[in-house]
Amino acid sequence: MLWRHDKRSYGRTAQAEKALIRSLDYCERLERDVFAARYGEQYGMPLPHMAAGGTVQR
């Protein structure tokens, strides 16, 4: 869905690919933040990975 939107906006270009990557990174950050908040509520401490400043491994 994001790819189709970006393709309509930018065509099939490197700019569209970069826009898609930015969109996916944003969605991933939101998802990670929600997970970390729920983890904190459940265990009473920050998510260890986020507390350590770890990065997402792809």
HELIX and SHEET records of a PDB file:
HELIX    1   1 LEU A    2  TYR A   10  1                                   9    
HELIX    2   2 ALA A   14  TYR A   43  1                                  30    
HELIX    3   3 PRO A   48  ALA A   51  1                                   4    
END                                                                             
